[in-house]
């Protein structure tokens, strides 16, 4: 994670945003009032998907059930298969 202050970010905003988008670099903007984070839209969408999955009790149950399953009896699931 790259940490930068607001003044430095202003001077390099375009290249900093390019770096975030192209390489999924995370930038922490440090200020006296607190910090902010710049992440790529791809990472943001992945975080939202993770939060949505973690808030679904059915998904959590499937994960927990899967952790108990042995490799020899493991079920296969397919991308478009309904849980």
N, C-alpha and C positions, 0 to 999 in steps of 0.2 A: 504494500500500500504506500503510495506516495503522499507525503504530508507537505502542504504548501500554505502560505498565508495569502490573504486576499490580494495584496499588492502584487505579489509574484504571479498569482493566477491571472490577474488582469493583463499583465505583460505577455503571458503565454497562453491565453485562453484557447485560441484556435488549435494550436498544436496539442494542448493538454486534452481537449475534447477528442481530437483525432486519436490520440493514444488510448483513451478510454474506450472508444468505439472499436478500434482496430485490434487491440490486444487485451481487452477486458481488464485493463489496469483500473484500480480503484484509487480515487484521489480524495484525501481528507483535507478539507479546507479549515484551517485553524484560525479562530478569531478569539478576541477577549471575552465575547459573550457566549461562546460555545463553538462547537465544530459542526460541519456539514459534510456530507459525502456525495461525490459524483460517481455514479456507476453507469454502465452501458444499459441501453434499453433491453438487450438480450438478458443481462444479469437481473435486471429489475423484473422482467417477465418470469424468469426462472424462480425468483424469490416469491412472487405472487402465486405461482403454481405450487410451490412447496408449502406455502401457508394454507392454500386451499386444500391440498391433500391431507395435511396434518389436522385440519379441522373436520375432516370427514371420518366419523367413527368406523364406518365400514372399511375404509382403506387401512386405518390403524389396526383393525382386527385382522385383516388379511396379512399385514406385515408381521404382526405378532405371531399369527398362526404359521407363517412361513419360516420364522426363526426357529420354531419348534420342529419343523419337518426335517427328516433325514434326507440326504441326497438320493438315497436309493428309492425312496417313495415320493419324491418331489413331483408336484404337478407342473405342467407347462402352461403358461398363459400367453395369449397372442395379443398383438397390439390393439385390434378392433374388438376383442372379446369383452363382453359385459361382465362386470364383477357382480 
